[in-house]
Amino acid sequence: MVVIYLLVSVALIILLTTKLKVHPFVVLLLVAILYGIVSGMPLNQIIDSVNKGFGNTMGGIGMIIILGVIIGAFLENSGGAYALAEKVLKFTGKKKIPFAMGIIGWFVSIPVFADSGFMLLAPLNKSLSKKAGISLSGSAIALALGLTAAHTLVPPTPGPIAAAHYLNADLGLVMLFGIPVSLGALAISLIFVKKVVSKTYIEPSPEVSDEEIAERLKTKPSALKSVVPIFVPIILIVIKSLLSSVYGYKAENYDSFPTFIKILTFLGEPFIALLIGCFLSLTLPKKLSTIMFSTDGWIGKALVGASSILLITGAGGIFGQVLRDSGIAITLGNTLANVHISIWLPFLLAAAIKTAQGSSTVALVTTASILAPMMSTLGFETELQKAMVVIAIGAGSAVVSHANDSFFWVVTQLSGMDVKMGYRFHTLGTFVLGTSAAILLFFTYLILT
């Protein structure tokens, strides 16, 4: 019944937001509460789940969204994003921008969470699409799928690392399989983007006129200067990730870190790294003025625009938390764990949990913790098999991103897509990505084991 309730909830979300035009925040909040009631959750637990889901989501990515929007505002208004767009266009050509964004997203999401990566790259993506005169739909979904591919399949992203830890898999082998499988799946997904998504036109920057763009181009900073606010935060986050995953500087041992390591760890915290990116973005305008920081200026307008994204993303967190606390993930996990279908088992288990509760990282960790005690029983005993199980779980954790996933709302809201369009493009795209990864892994498994 909980699965039926979930399907009804998703149908309600689509109906209310697309047909009746109700604001997604209101819809997600009400559907989450309704789901909690009909699934039999205690009323006090529903309240706790709502508070926890909103609080955890805002605590996790709220600051990242705000700071990412500010960086984006300075990149866009100073002309910096257009300077980057011109450079990228020279290398890729106008027809290959979705391909370029997919690959850029893949690289960025290895150390950076997908939500953060999309926020950082959204201004560049809009500028490239505007400059080339192509639809934002294709380049935005290509970017989202590139981010998802690395986020779910390539360490040192936290999810794959945690899954490898639970299953005692060799991290080097996980990377060895994760990199080619994720790139292969991304290549297949980009065909889907080209053939299906790009056919629907979305204006890249409907709020910016051609005259305003021409004005910004007159005073635009250099491409090298413009890339600094994007890549310095990424580099800092990568350093922190390497310190933790490769050199063993785990958060639980923080007090024993050398002072230099403590500083690097602090600077690599995503919201601190993005705050540094904000300060660096202040170097982009030819001349700073107080109006840029006012309520009606660049920052003020950016924060007003971010408010809707924050609310909807937080409501998506509420929906996901209610689903988690209702026990749907455990129910699906226990049901599928009794089915013996080789390498497809970890994939289907992770896919069910991801679809049910929204978080790829939670799906990775939950699936790995369920499978850990039964690896030998299922016949996954060699180092090669363990590494492949981690990749299978990662592929499943990409299937599918929909209304209970905060990333779904970040992608759709920043790309001008409604919920129905989001399901047709982003949700279906993640299904293609995850399923393609699983198929590629399955054939590899047949050959090597």
N, C-alpha and C positions, 0 to 999 in steps of 0.2 A: 504493500500500500504506500510506503514512503516514496517509492519510485514513481508511482502514479501521482502522488501529491506534488512531487517535483516537476513532473511534466505539465500538470495543470498550472502550477505556479509560473513556469516559463511562458505558457500560453497566455496567462493573464497579463504578464509583464508586456508581452508583444501587443496584445489587444489594447490595453489601456494607454500605452505610450504612442502607438502608431495610429490607431483608429480614433481614440477619444482625446488624443493629444494631452494627456495628463503628464505633469512633470515627472521625469524618471525618479527623482528623489522620493516623492510622495508614493509613487507606485512601489518602488523597492521596499520602502519602510513598511507599508501596509501589507504587501504580499509576504514579507518575512514574518510579520506578526501572525498573519493568518495561517501560514504554513506551520509555525510553532504550535498554534492552537489545535489544528486538525491532526497534527502528528502526535499529539498527546503529551507535549512538553508541559511541565508544571509552569503556571503563570509567572511565578517569581523568577524562574530560570529564563523565560522569554525576555523579561526585562533585563536581566543580567547579560544575556546574549546580545541584545540590542546595544547596550552601553559598551560592552566589551568589543563588539564588532566595529562600532564606529570609532571608539577610542584607539584601538589597536591599529586600525587602518590609517587614521589621521596621524597617530604617533609614528607609524612606520614610513608613510610616504607623503604625509601632508606638507611638511616642510620642504621636501624634495620637489613637490609640485609647485609650491609657491616660489621657491628660488629658481627653479627651472623656467617658470613663466617670466620672471624678472630678467634672467639672462636672455631669454628669447625676445623680450621687448627691446632690449638694447641692441641685440643683433639685428633685429628687423628695422627699428627706427633709425639706427645709425647708418644703415646700408651695408653693414658687415655681412649679413646673411646673403645679400645679393653678390657681394664680392666673392664669397665662397662658392656661390652658385655658378658664377662665370668660370671659375677654375675647374670645378667638377665637370661642367658642360664640355670644356675643351677636351677632357680625357674620355668621357663616356659617349658624347653625342646625345642629341635630344631624345632618341628612341630608347636609350638604355638606362634612363634614370631609375626606373623601378629596380633593375638589376643592381645598379650602384648602391641604392638605399638598402637593399636586402643584404649585400655584402658588408656595408658599413655597420648595419644593425647587428650582424653576426659578430663582428670583431668587438664592438662596443659592449655587447651583453655578456661576454665571457667574464669580465670582472664586475660589471654594473647590472643591477636589477633592471628588468625590462621596462618597468614604469619610468625609472630614472632616465634610461637611455632614450626612450621615446620623447620625454620632455626636453632633453638636451638637443635632440636632433630634429624635432618638429619644425623649428624656424628654418633650418637649412632645407628640409624637405619641401616646405611650402615655397621657399624662394626658388629652388631648382625647378619645381613644377610650374611655377608662374613664369619663370624665365623661358622655359622650353615650350610653354603653351599647351601643356598636357594636363589631364585630369589628376586631381590630388588622390583619387581613390586608389589607383594602382600603386603609386609610390608610397602612400601611407600604409597600405596593407603589406607591401613588400618589406618595408621597414619593420613593421610589427612582427612579421613572420621570421625575419632575420634575427630579431631580438629574441623571439621565443625559441628558435632552434638552438642557439648557444645557451640560453638560460636554462633549458631543460636537459641538455645533452653533454655540455662541455664543462668540466671543472676548470677553474676554481669557483664556479657558481655554487652557492651554498647547498642547493638541493642535491645535485649529483654527488657532491662531497659527502653529505650526510648519508645518502643511500649507500655509497661505497663503504663508509665507516660501519654501518649496521650490518652489511653483508660480508665484511672483511675482504673486500675486493681490492685488488692492486690499482692504485690511482693512475699509475702510468698506463696500464692496459685500458682503463676506462677512457682516458684521453685518446689513446691510440685508436679505439673504435669510435668514440664519440665525435671526433673531428670529421672523419670522412662520412660517417652516417648522417651527421647533421647537415653537412654541406650538400650531400647528395639529395637529402629530403628537401632542403631549401631550394635546390635547382628545380626539382619537380614542382614545388609550390609556386615558384616564380613563373612557370608555364601557366599554372592556374590563374595567377594574377594577370598575365598578359592576355590570355584567352577569354577570361570571364570578368574580372574586376575592372580592368582598365576601360571596358566598354561603357561603363556608367560615368558620366562627367560630373565632377565636383570642382567648383571654382577654388583654386588654391588659396587665394587671399581676397575673399569678397569684400573685406573691410578696407582694402588698400587700392586706391585708384592708380591708373597708369601714370598720371601726372605726379602723384606722390612718390611713386617708385623712381621716376626720372629725377625728381628733386633729391632723393636720398642717394642716388647713384653719383651725383655731382660731388658729394662730400664723403663718399664711402671710404672706410679705412682699407688697408691692404688685406688680402686674403690671409696672409701669415698672421697678421695682428688679430684678425677676426676669429681664427681657429683656436687661439689661446684660451678664451673663456670656456670652450667646449672640452678641449683635450687635457688641460691641466687638471680639472676635477677627475677625469677618467684615469689619468696617470696616477694621481694620488690614491684613488680607490683600488687600482691594480696593485700598487705597492703594499697597501694594507692587506689585500687578499693574499698576496704572495708571502708576506710575513707570517700570516696565519696558517696557510695551507702547506707551504713548502718548508718554511723555517721553524714551524712549531710554536709561534708566539700566539697562543690561544688566549681568549679573553679571560678565562678563569685564572690564568697565571699572571695577570696584569701587574700585580705588585712587584713581581720579580723581574720585570722588563728593565733593560737599561734605559736611561733618560731619553736617548736619541730614538729608540724604538717606540717609547711612549708618545713622543712628539709625532712620529710618522703615523702611528696608529690613530692618534687624534685627528691629524690632517686628512687621513684616509676615510674617516667616517663620512658616509655619503652627504649628509646635510652640511657638514663643515667644508667638505670639498666643493660642494656647489655654492656655498657662501663665498668661498675664495673665488670661484668662477664669477660670482656677482660683482665682486670688487674689481676683478680683471676686466669685466665688461664695461666698467666705467671709463676705461681708456679708449673705447671705440669712437665716441662722438668727438668731433673736432674741438668742441668746447662744451664743457659741462655748464648747465644752468639750473637754478633752483626749481624751475618749472618742471623739469624732468622728474623730480622727486615728489611733486605735489599730487594732490588728489586727482587733479584733471590732467596730469602729465603722463609720461611714459609708464612710470611705476604704478600710479593710481589706476590707470586704465587696465594695466596688466593684472592687477590684483582683483579688480571687479570681474574681469573675464575669468580669473582662476576660481572665483567663489562657486560658480556653478559646477565646475569640474570637481572641486573639493567635496561639495555636498553629494554629488552623484557617486563619486568614488567611495565616500564614506558609507553611503547607503548600500552600495555593492558589498562592502565589508560586513555590514549588518546581515544581509541576506546569507552570505557565506558562513558567518559565525553561527547563525540560527541552524543552518543545515548541518554544520559540524556538531553542534551540541545536541541536535535531535538524534544523533547516532546513525545517520544514514550511511556514513562512510564505513562504520564498523559492520553494519548489516550487509552491505554490498561486499565488503572484504571477506567476511566469514563465508558468504555464499559462494563466491568465486574461488576462494582458496581450496575448496574441495574438488575443483575441476582440474583434471590433469591434461593439459594441452601444450606441454613443452614451453618454449620461450614465449608463446602467446599469453600464457597465464599472467606473468608480471605486467605485460602490456595492458591486458584487459582490466586487471585489477586496478592499476594506476589510472587508466582512462575512466573507469567507473567512479573512482574517488574524486578525481579532478573535476569531472562533469557534475558530480553531486555537490561539491563544496567550494569550488572556484580556485583554490590556491595550488599552483604547480608544485611549490616547495612542500606544502602539506601532503600532497599526493605522493611525492617522492619519498618523504620521510615515513608516512603511514604505511605505504605499500612495502617498503623495505623492512619496517619493524614487524609487519605481519608475516612476511616470507622468511625472515631470518631464522626462526626456529625450525623451519621445515625444508631448508635448502637441500639437505642430504636426501630426505624422503622424496623430494621432487626430482632428484637426479642432477642437481647443480652442485658439483663438488670441486671441479678443477678451477684454477685461477682464471682461465679463459672463460669458462661458463659463468663464473661469478661476475666478471666484468661485463659480459653480455647481458646478464640479468639487470645490472644497473642501467645499461643503455635502453633495454626494453622498458624499464620503469620510467625512464626519462621520456621515451617516445609516448608512452601512455599519458604522462603528466602534461603533454601538450594538447591532448584531446579531451574535451573541446573547451575553448574559452568562450564563455557567454555571460549572461547578465549577473551571475554571482561572482564574477572575477573582476577585481578592480581594474585590471589592465584593459578589459573590454571597454570600460567606460572612458579610460584615458584615451584610447585609440579613437573611439567613435566621437567623443566630444571635441577632441583637438583636430579632427578631420572633417567635421561638418556632416557626419553620418547620423541618421536616425536609427532607432533600435532595429527595425526590420532590415535596413541596409547592413547594419552591423552583423546581424546573424547570417545574411547572405554572403558577406565578404570575409569578415574577420573570423567568425565562428567556423564557417565552412573551410576557410583557409587553414586554420589550426588543425582541423580534421584531416585535411590533405597532407599537411606537414607531418603530424604524428603518425598517421597510417603509413605514409611513404617511408618514414624512418623505421617503422616496425617491419615492413616488407623487406627493406634492404638488409636489416639486421637478421631477419629469418633466413635469407639466402646465405648470408655470411656464416650463420650458425650451422646450416646444413653442410657447408663446405669444410668448415674447420673442426667440427665435432663429430 
